Amino acid sequence: MKTVALLLLLTGLLAPGQGWQNNYDEALNFVCPASQSISSITSENNNVREDRVWDFGCHPTKYQSGCYWTSNLNDFDQLVLFECPAQYVITGMSSYHSNTHEDRRWKLYCCKSSSVSASCHWTTYVNNFDENFHWTVPSGNVLVGIHSYHQNQQEDRRWAYKYCVQDNR
């Protein structure tokens, strides 16, 4: 039985149980603990499943209130481009996968924070298609936006993120 599980893990048909917030082809629902926002994003691609597993880190963020889930930010195979409103940070992410489209529809959990400055930047793309990645919000900053586009040939997405300086006044 161990040999079968090892074979499934090596071929990517079984998601490793270490730290992933979802399994391949299953829903993702993640929210940081209260008074924290997303500080890192890790994703592993699987070409057999044509999906990704996801994990997140969180860090303390000044007072938060007024949290809400967005509606779906994209249709399958379509662009994702979203920023939480001014003075809001991303504290959670949710998605579900379609095997027909081999893509995910995304929602974000945005929370009001008194610590978001107007000094913001977009990253370049943090991954190539079919590539695993780990991205960390630069020290002293908070995550406020996401950008992604899907390509049917690779059945994958490239990702970029917007972050703003965390004002600690």
Secondary structure, DSSP 8 states (H G I E B T S, - for coil): -HHHHHHHHHHTSS--SSS-SS-TTS-EEEE--TTEEEEEEEEEEETTTTEEEEEEEEEE-S-EEEEEE------TTS-EEEE--TTEEEEEEEEEEETTTTEEEEEEEEEEETTEEEEEEE---S--TT--EEEE--TTEEEEEEEEEEETTTTEEEEEEEEEEE---
